[in-house]
Each structure stands twice: as C-alpha cells, then as structure tokens.
Amino acid sequence: MTERDTVCAFCNSDRSIVAELILGPNVTICNVCVAAATRLANERGGDDMQAFPEPCSFCRQEKAHLQFAREQARICDLCIEMCVDIIEEERSRTKLPTARVLKN
C-alpha cells in the first residue's frame, strides 16, 4: 500500500483515524470530507455550481462542477454522489449505522 492508499488527499487524515477511505483512480477521500463536501453542496444548492479550470482529482474531468476543493485535491458533484453511494452501500452491507462517532 502506498501513502495515497492510506491518507485522505483532502484533509491528510490517516486511515487509522477515519471510518472509511474511498480510493479513487487518482486520489483518496475520507468519509469526513465526503460529508463536508455533501453539506457544502447542499448549502450552495444546484444554482451555485460553477465550472473550475482545474480537473476533478477523482475523475479528471476538465471543467467539472467542482464542489469541494483543498490545496492538493478537488472533487466534482458527480464524484461526491458516487462516494456517498459507496459509503452507504458499505455501511448497509456491514450493518453499520449511517452516522457514528469516530474514535482514535
């Protein structure tokens, strides 16, 4: 495993302190950053989305509707939705609650 596989590209949280890491083709994102991106997207609403010149760090789509960005990574609305679906599917498969307190 490389560091890319064990650290969130958005917050640099290590796999040991987050509940889930989603390994994308280019970067990794944790469940905490997915939740933050989802909250931000919901607060902005669909009307406030804008295309950015940098590609999405997950899908590499140029001029994607980016919803969440940090210095080292960006994620578009479609990839956020995909990550939410992955987390929900994994939690339902393992019978984990939708929200839980993370412990070190």
N, C-alpha and C positions, 0 to 999 in steps of 0.2 A: 504494500500500500504506500502511496505517495502522500505528501502533506496535503495535496489537493483533495485527496480522498477522505481526509480526516479533519479538515478545518473549513469552516464556513468562509466563503470568499467575501461575504458582506460584512460580517462582524468579527471575524477571526476567532470565533468560539471553537474550541476543540470538541471533538466527538464525545469526550468524557463528560461534558457539562451541558449538552443539549439532548433532547429526547430523540430527535431524528435529524439525519443529514440526507439530503437528496443530491445524489451525484448526477449532475447534468453532463452533457458531452464536453463542456469546456470549463465549467466551474461547479462548486458545491454550495448549497444553501441550506441553512438550518431551519427547523420549524419555527423558531422565534422570529427570524427575518421574514419567513413566508407570512406569518401572522401580521407582522408590522406592515409588510407590503400590501396585504389584503385590507387592513384598516385604512391605510393611506389611500388606496384606490377607492374604497367606499366613501371616504370623506370627500374626495375630489369629485366623484361621480364621473360618468362617462363623457360628459361635456368638456371636462378639463384635460382630457388626454391630449398629448401632443407628441409629434414625432421628434426624436432627437437624432442628431447626426451620428452618434456612436451606436454600434450594433448592440443588440441584446447579448449579454455574456453567455446565456444558455443556448439560444438557437442561432445566434449570429445573424439574425435578420437585420438588414440595413433599414434604417428609418422606422424601426418598430415603435409601437406606442409604449414607451418605457414608463413604468410606474414606480420603480424603486431603484435608486442608484446610490452607490457608495463610491468612494475614490477609486477602488480597484475593480468594481463589478457593477453591472446593470442588469435588470430583468424586465421583460415586457409583460403586458397584461395576459397574453396567452400562456406564457410560461408560468406566471403566478397561478393561474387557474389550474394548469396541469399539476403543479406542485401541491396545491390544496387537495386535488383529487387523489394524488398518490398518498398523501398523509392520511386522508380519511379512509381510503381503502386499506391501508396497512393497519390502522387502528381498529377498523371493523374486523379485519381478518384475525388480529391478535386479541380482539375483545378488550382493547384498551379504551379508557374514556376519551372523549373528544378533547377535553382540556384537563391538564394535570399540572401539579406543582413539580418543578424540576428541582432535584436535589443534587448536590455535588457528591 
